[in-house]
Amino acid sequence: MNELQETIKSICDEFADISAILAARSRELDRRELFDKEIETEINNIKKNRHENK
């Protein structure tokens, strides 16, 4: 029975680690998406300003 409990605890620990990695990756992707939107906005502003100055 003790061996079963240790196995279950080990599996739970592995799932906790996987969950933490996925959460960190999700936050990274959210930051990347925000950055991409900010860059897109800046590029569009530059294009707009270039067009207005012609």
N, CA, C and O atoms as a GROMACS GRO file, in nm:
protein
  216
    1MET      N    1   0.082  -0.120   0.000
    1MET     CA    2   0.000   0.000   0.000
    1MET      C    3   0.087   0.127   0.000
    1MET      O    4   0.054   0.225  -0.066
    2ASN      N    5   0.196   0.124   0.074
    2ASN     CA    6   0.285   0.237   0.080
    2ASN      C    7   0.346   0.267  -0.058
    2ASN      O    8   0.361   0.382  -0.097
    3GLU      N    9   0.379   0.160  -0.130
    3GLU     CA   10   0.435   0.177  -0.263
    3GLU      C   11   0.334   0.242  -0.357
    3GLU      O   12   0.371   0.326  -0.439
    4LEU      N   13   0.208   0.205  -0.346
    4LEU     CA   14   0.102   0.264  -0.427
    4LEU      C   15   0.088   0.412  -0.395
    4LEU      O   16   0.073   0.494  -0.487
    5GLN      N   17   0.092   0.448  -0.269
    5GLN     CA   18   0.082   0.589  -0.229
    5GLN      C   19   0.199   0.670  -0.284
    5GLN      O   20   0.180   0.782  -0.331
    6GLU      N   21   0.318   0.614  -0.279
    6GLU     CA   22   0.436   0.682  -0.332
    6GLU      C   23   0.425   0.700  -0.483
    6GLU      O   24   0.463   0.804  -0.536
    7THR      N   25   0.373   0.599  -0.550
    7THR     CA   26   0.355   0.608  -0.695
    7THR      C   27   0.253   0.716  -0.730
    7THR      O   28   0.274   0.795  -0.822
    8ILE      N   29   0.144   0.719  -0.657
    8ILE     CA   30   0.041   0.820  -0.682
    8ILE      C   31   0.095   0.959  -0.653
    8ILE      O   32   0.069   1.052  -0.729
    9LYS      N   33   0.171   0.976  -0.545
    9LYS     CA   34   0.230   1.105  -0.513
    9LYS      C   35   0.327   1.148  -0.622
    9LYS      O   36   0.331   1.265  -0.661
   10SER      N   37   0.405   1.054  -0.672
   10SER     CA   38   0.500   1.085  -0.778
   10SER      C   39   0.427   1.132  -0.904
   10SER      O   40   0.468   1.229  -0.967
   11ILE      N   41   0.320   1.064  -0.939
   11ILE     CA   42   0.241   1.102  -1.056
   11ILE      C   43   0.181   1.241  -1.036
   11ILE      O   44   0.181   1.323  -1.127
   12CYS      N   45   0.129   1.267  -0.917
   12CYS     CA   46   0.071   1.399  -0.888
   12CYS      C   47   0.177   1.508  -0.897
   12CYS      O   48   0.151   1.617  -0.948
   13ASP      N   49   0.297   1.478  -0.846
   13ASP     CA   50   0.406   1.575  -0.856
   13ASP      C   51   0.442   1.604  -1.001
   13ASP      O   52   0.468   1.718  -1.038
   14GLU      N   53   0.443   1.501  -1.083
   14GLU     CA   54   0.472   1.519  -1.225
   14GLU      C   55   0.366   1.605  -1.293
   14GLU      O   56   0.398   1.693  -1.373
   15PHE      N   57   0.240   1.580  -1.260
   15PHE     CA   58   0.132   1.661  -1.317
   15PHE      C   59   0.143   1.806  -1.270
   15PHE      O   60   0.115   1.898  -1.346
   16ALA      N   61   0.181   1.827  -1.145
   16ALA     CA   62   0.199   1.963  -1.094
   16ALA      C   63   0.310   2.035  -1.172
   16ALA      O   64   0.296   2.152  -1.207
   17ASP      N   65   0.419   1.963  -1.198
   17ASP     CA   66   0.529   2.022  -1.276
   17ASP      C   67   0.483   2.056  -1.417
   17ASP      O   68   0.514   2.164  -1.469
   18ILE      N   69   0.412   1.965  -1.479
   18ILE     CA   70   0.361   1.988  -1.615
   18ILE      C   71   0.267   2.108  -1.616
   18ILE      O   72   0.272   2.191  -1.706
   19SER      N   73   0.181   2.116  -1.516
   19SER     CA   74   0.087   2.228  -1.507
   19SER      C   75   0.161   2.361  -1.494
   19SER      O   76   0.123   2.460  -1.558
   20ALA      N   77   0.265   2.364  -1.413
   20ALA     CA   78   0.343   2.487  -1.396
   20ALA      C   79   0.412   2.527  -1.526
   20ALA      O   80   0.416   2.645  -1.560
   21ILE      N   81   0.464   2.430  -1.598
   21ILE     CA   82   0.529   2.458  -1.727
   21ILE      C   83   0.428   2.512  -1.827
   21ILE      O   84   0.456   2.608  -1.898
   22LEU      N   85   0.312   2.452  -1.832
   22LEU     CA   86   0.208   2.498  -1.926
   22LEU      C   87   0.159   2.638  -1.890
   22LEU      O   88   0.133   2.719  -1.980
   23ALA      N   89   0.146   2.667  -1.762
   23ALA     CA   90   0.104   2.801  -1.720
   23ALA      C   91   0.208   2.905  -1.760
   23ALA      O   92   0.173   3.013  -1.808
   24ALA      N   93   0.335   2.873  -1.740
   24ALA     CA   94   0.441   2.966  -1.778
   24ALA      C   95   0.442   2.987  -1.929
   24ALA      O   96   0.459   3.099  -1.976
   25ARG      N   97   0.424   2.882  -2.003
   25ARG     CA   98   0.422   2.891  -2.150
   25ARG      C   99   0.302   2.974  -2.197
   25ARG      O  100   0.314   3.052  -2.292
   26SER      N  101   0.190   2.958  -2.131
   26SER     CA  102   0.071   3.035  -2.166
   26SER      C  103   0.096   3.184  -2.143
   26SER      O  104   0.059   3.267  -2.226
   27ARG      N  105   0.159   3.217  -2.030
   27ARG     CA  106   0.190   3.358  -2.003
   27ARG      C  107   0.286   3.414  -2.107
   27ARG      O  108   0.273   3.528  -2.151
   28GLU      N  109   0.384   3.332  -2.147
   28GLU     CA  110   0.480   3.373  -2.248
   28GLU      C  111   0.409   3.402  -2.381
   28GLU      O  112   0.439   3.502  -2.447
   29LEU      N  113   0.317   3.315  -2.419
   29LEU     CA  114   0.244   3.335  -2.544
   29LEU      C  115   0.155   3.459  -2.537
   29LEU      O  116   0.141   3.531  -2.636
   30ASP      N  117   0.095   3.485  -2.420
   30ASP     CA  118   0.013   3.605  -2.403
   30ASP      C  119   0.098   3.730  -2.420
   30ASP      O  120   0.056   3.826  -2.485
   31ARG      N  121   0.218   3.730  -2.361
   31ARG     CA  122   0.308   3.846  -2.376
   31ARG      C  123   0.351   3.863  -2.520
   31ARG      O  124   0.359   3.976  -2.570
   32ARG      N  125   0.378   3.753  -2.587
   32ARG     CA  126   0.420   3.760  -2.727
   32ARG      C  127   0.307   3.816  -2.813
   32ARG      O  128   0.332   3.898  -2.902
   33GLU      N  129   0.185   3.774  -2.788
   33GLU     CA  130   0.070   3.824  -2.864
   33GLU      C  131   0.053   3.974  -2.843
   33GLU      O  132   0.028   4.048  -2.938
   34LEU      N  133   0.067   4.018  -2.718
   34LEU     CA  134   0.056   4.161  -2.689
   34LEU      C  135   0.166   4.238  -2.760
   34LEU      O  136   0.142   4.345  -2.817
   35PHE      N  137   0.288   4.185  -2.756
   35PHE     CA  138   0.400   4.250  -2.824
   35PHE      C  139   0.375   4.260  -2.974
   35PHE      O  140   0.399   4.364  -3.034
   36ASP      N  141   0.326   4.152  -3.033
   36ASP     CA  142   0.297   4.152  -3.176
   36ASP      C  143   0.194   4.258  -3.211
   36ASP      O  144   0.206   4.326  -3.313
   37LYS      N  145   0.092   4.273  -3.127
   37LYS     CA  146  -0.011   4.375  -3.152
   37LYS      C  147   0.048   4.515  -3.141
   37LYS      O  148   0.015   4.603  -3.220
   38GLU      N  149   0.135   4.537  -3.041
   38GLU     CA  150   0.198   4.668  -3.026
   38GLU      C  151   0.286   4.701  -3.146
   38GLU      O  152   0.284   4.815  -3.194
   39ILE      N  153   0.362   4.603  -3.193
   39ILE     CA  154   0.447   4.625  -3.310
   39ILE      C  155   0.362   4.653  -3.434
   39ILE      O  156   0.396   4.741  -3.513
   40GLU      N  157   0.254   4.579  -3.450
   40GLU     CA  158   0.166   4.602  -3.564
   40GLU      C  159   0.110   4.744  -3.562
   40GLU      O  160   0.103   4.810  -3.665
   41THR      N  161   0.071   4.790  -3.444
   41THR     CA  162   0.020   4.926  -3.430
   41THR      C  163   0.127   5.028  -3.469
   41THR      O  164   0.098   5.125  -3.540
   42GLU      N  165   0.249   5.008  -3.423
   42GLU     CA  166   0.358   5.100  -3.456
   42GLU      C  167   0.386   5.101  -3.606
   42GLU      O  168   0.406   5.207  -3.665
   43ILE      N  169   0.387   4.985  -3.666
   43ILE     CA  170   0.411   4.977  -3.811
   43ILE      C  171   0.300   5.049  -3.887
   43ILE      O  172   0.328   5.123  -3.982
   44ASN      N  173   0.177   5.028  -3.845
   44ASN     CA  174   0.065   5.096  -3.912
   44ASN      C  175   0.074   5.247  -3.895
   44ASN      O  176   0.042   5.321  -3.988
   45ASN      N  177   0.116   5.293  -3.778
   45ASN     CA  178   0.133   5.437  -3.756
   45ASN      C  179   0.242   5.494  -3.846
   45ASN      O  180   0.226   5.603  -3.902
   46ILE      N  181   0.351   5.421  -3.860
   46ILE     CA  182   0.459   5.466  -3.947
   46ILE      C  183   0.411   5.474  -4.092
   46ILE      O  184   0.438   5.571  -4.162
   47LYS      N  185   0.340   5.371  -4.136
   47LYS     CA  186   0.287   5.372  -4.272
   47LYS      C  187   0.191   5.488  -4.292
   47LYS      O  188   0.195   5.555  -4.396
   48LYS      N  189   0.105   5.511  -4.195
   48LYS     CA  190   0.007   5.620  -4.204
   48LYS      C  191   0.078   5.754  -4.211
   48LYS      O  192   0.043   5.839  -4.293
   49ASN      N  193   0.177   5.774  -4.125
   49ASN     CA  194   0.252   5.900  -4.124
   49ASN      C  195   0.329   5.921  -4.254
   49ASN      O  196   0.337   6.033  -4.305
   50ARG      N  197   0.384   5.814  -4.308
   50ARG     CA  198   0.458   5.824  -4.434
   50ARG      C  199   0.362   5.864  -4.546
   50ARG      O  200   0.396   5.947  -4.630
   51HIS      N  201   0.244   5.804  -4.546
   51HIS     CA  202   0.145   5.834  -4.649
   51HIS      C  203   0.098   5.980  -4.638
   51HIS      O  204   0.079   6.048  -4.739
   52GLU      N  205   0.078   6.027  -4.515
   52GLU     CA  206   0.030   6.165  -4.495
   52GLU      C  207   0.136   6.267  -4.532
   52GLU      O  208   0.101   6.380  -4.569
   53ASN      N  209   0.262   6.232  -4.524
   53ASN     CA  210   0.370   6.326  -4.553
   53ASN      C  211   0.408   6.331  -4.700
   53ASN      O  212   0.493   6.411  -4.739
   54LYS      N  213   0.347   6.248  -4.783
   54LYS     CA  214   0.379   6.248  -4.926
   54LYS      C  215   0.306   6.357  -4.997
   54LYS      O  216   0.321   6.372  -5.118
   0.00000   0.00000   0.00000
